[in-house]
Amino acid sequence: MSMTVVAASVHAESVATVRKSLQSTYNKSTQAYQRKDADAACEMYDPDCTIYVQNGDSAGLVSVRDMLGKMMDLFQKISETTNIKSCSIANKDGVESARVSVTDIKYAVIFTPHGKRLAVKDVMARRDYWEKTDDGWKIKQSRILSDVGTVNGKRIDSIDELDLR
């Protein structure tokens, strides 16, 4: 019985260690986002990472990085926080992996060509699948579970084009 307790304790410590390491990596990415450095914000992703959106479509890292760069060009002020909600780890055939659920909240201010200030907020829940590589932990796959965006407090899907002028 004591062997089970010891094994569970060691496993819990390793989950805590991995979780702390991954949260640190998320924090570095959010700091890069706030500096408007799209390349550094995407460093946590494996170059072959696939990102799945809610409707099942997928995108590669290059297209996501390009879109992020274009968004950063539009934003006047930006901030982001990413918090781990759950983390589990595995080791299969000597490859360490982690399954992490996060909530990611982005804020931005955009000015329209007519000078109207738009406050944008995006709240995303996603599941990231990490693997430990020679270059450290990298996201191999990310799945967006929910994504709710607002502009000036109104859901993006309910905004009239006139609200943006």
C-alpha positions as CSV (number, residue, x, y, z in Angstrom):
1,M,0.0,0.0,0.0
2,S,2.8,2.4,0.8
3,M,4.3,1.8,-2.6
4,T,1.1,3.0,-4.2
5,V,1.1,6.2,-2.1
6,V,4.7,6.9,-3.0
7,A,4.1,6.2,-6.8
8,A,1.0,8.5,-6.7
9,S,3.0,11.2,-4.9
10,V,5.9,11.0,-7.5
11,H,3.4,11.2,-10.3
12,A,1.6,14.2,-8.8
13,E,4.9,16.0,-8.4
14,S,5.8,15.4,-12.0
15,V,2.4,16.7,-13.1
16,A,3.0,19.8,-11.0
17,T,6.4,20.3,-12.4
18,V,5.2,19.9,-16.0
19,R,2.2,22.2,-15.3
20,K,4.5,24.9,-13.9
21,S,6.9,24.6,-16.9
22,L,4.1,24.8,-19.4
23,Q,2.5,27.8,-17.6
24,S,5.8,29.5,-17.8
25,T,5.9,28.9,-21.6
26,Y,2.4,30.2,-22.0
27,N,3.4,33.3,-20.0
28,K,6.4,33.9,-22.3
29,S,4.1,33.6,-25.3
30,T,1.6,36.1,-23.9
31,Q,4.5,38.5,-23.1
32,A,5.6,38.2,-26.8
33,Y,2.0,38.8,-27.9
34,Q,1.9,42.0,-25.8
35,R,5.2,43.2,-27.5
36,K,3.5,42.4,-30.9
37,D,6.2,39.8,-31.7
38,A,4.3,37.1,-33.6
39,D,7.3,34.9,-34.1
40,A,8.1,34.7,-30.4
41,A,4.4,34.3,-29.5
42,C,4.4,31.2,-31.7
43,E,7.7,29.6,-30.4
44,M,5.8,27.2,-28.2
45,Y,4.3,25.5,-31.2
46,D,6.0,22.7,-33.1
47,P,6.6,23.7,-36.8
48,D,4.3,20.8,-37.8
49,C,1.6,21.7,-35.3
50,T,-2.0,21.5,-36.5
51,I,-4.6,23.8,-35.0
52,Y,-8.3,22.7,-35.2
53,V,-11.1,25.2,-35.0
54,Q,-14.6,24.5,-33.8
55,N,-16.1,23.5,-37.1
56,G,-13.4,20.9,-37.7
57,D,-11.3,22.9,-40.2
58,S,-7.6,23.0,-39.5
59,A,-4.7,25.4,-40.1
60,G,-1.0,25.0,-40.0
61,L,1.3,27.1,-37.9
62,V,2.5,29.3,-40.8
63,S,-1.0,30.5,-41.6
64,V,-1.9,31.1,-37.9
65,R,1.4,33.0,-37.4
66,D,0.6,35.2,-40.5
67,M,-2.9,35.9,-39.3
68,L,-1.6,36.8,-35.8
69,G,0.9,39.2,-37.4
70,K,-1.8,41.0,-39.4
71,M,-4.0,41.3,-36.2
72,M,-1.1,42.8,-34.3
73,D,-0.6,45.4,-37.0
74,L,-4.2,46.6,-36.5
75,F,-4.1,46.6,-32.7
76,Q,-3.2,49.8,-30.8
77,K,-3.2,48.2,-27.3
78,I,-3.1,44.5,-26.7
79,S,-3.0,42.1,-23.7
80,E,-3.4,38.4,-23.2
81,T,-3.6,35.9,-20.4
82,T,-3.5,32.2,-20.7
83,N,-4.3,30.0,-17.7
84,I,-4.1,26.3,-17.4
85,K,-7.3,24.7,-16.2
86,S,-6.2,21.1,-16.2
87,C,-3.0,19.1,-17.1
88,S,-2.4,15.4,-17.5
89,I,0.8,13.8,-18.5
90,A,1.8,10.5,-20.2
91,N,4.9,8.7,-21.3
92,K,4.5,6.3,-24.2
93,D,7.4,4.6,-25.8
94,G,9.8,7.0,-24.1
95,V,8.0,10.2,-25.4
96,E,6.7,12.5,-22.7
97,S,3.4,14.2,-23.5
98,A,0.9,16.5,-21.8
99,R,-2.7,17.2,-22.5
100,V,-3.6,20.7,-21.3
101,S,-6.9,22.6,-21.2
102,V,-6.5,26.4,-21.1
103,T,-8.5,29.5,-21.1
104,D,-7.0,32.3,-23.2
105,I,-8.3,35.9,-23.0
106,K,-7.1,38.5,-25.4
107,Y,-8.0,42.3,-25.2
108,A,-7.2,44.8,-28.0
109,V,-8.1,48.3,-29.0
110,I,-8.6,49.1,-32.6
111,F,-9.4,52.5,-34.2
112,T,-11.6,52.5,-37.4
113,P,-10.6,54.7,-40.4
114,H,-13.1,57.2,-39.0
115,G,-11.5,57.3,-35.6
116,K,-14.0,55.2,-33.7
117,R,-12.4,53.3,-30.8
118,L,-13.3,49.6,-30.7
119,A,-12.6,47.5,-27.6
120,V,-12.2,43.9,-28.6
121,K,-12.2,40.9,-26.3
122,D,-11.8,37.2,-27.2
123,V,-12.2,34.4,-24.8
124,M,-11.1,31.0,-26.0
125,A,-11.0,27.6,-24.4
126,R,-8.7,25.1,-26.1
127,R,-7.0,21.8,-25.5
128,D,-3.3,21.7,-26.3
129,Y,-1.3,18.5,-26.8
130,W,2.3,18.9,-26.0
131,E,5.4,16.7,-26.5
132,K,8.8,17.0,-24.9
133,T,11.3,17.4,-27.7
134,D,15.1,18.1,-27.8
135,D,14.1,21.8,-28.0
136,G,11.8,21.5,-24.9
137,W,8.1,21.2,-24.7
138,K,6.3,22.0,-27.9
139,I,2.6,22.0,-28.9
140,K,2.0,19.3,-31.5
141,Q,-1.8,19.9,-31.8
142,S,-4.3,22.5,-30.5
143,R,-8.1,22.2,-30.6
144,I,-10.3,25.2,-30.1
145,L,-13.2,24.1,-28.0
146,S,-15.0,27.5,-27.7
147,D,-14.3,31.0,-28.9
148,V,-16.4,34.0,-28.0
149,G,-15.4,37.4,-29.3
150,T,-17.0,40.8,-28.4
151,V,-16.5,44.3,-29.8
152,N,-17.5,47.1,-27.4
153,G,-19.3,44.5,-25.3
154,K,-21.4,43.0,-28.1
155,R,-20.9,39.5,-29.4
156,I,-19.1,39.6,-32.7
157,D,-21.8,37.4,-34.4
158,S,-24.5,40.0,-33.4
159,I,-22.7,43.2,-34.6
160,D,-24.1,45.3,-37.3
161,E,-21.6,46.7,-39.8
162,L,-22.7,50.2,-38.7
163,D,-21.4,49.5,-35.2
164,L,-17.9,49.3,-36.7
165,R,-17.9,52.7,-38.4
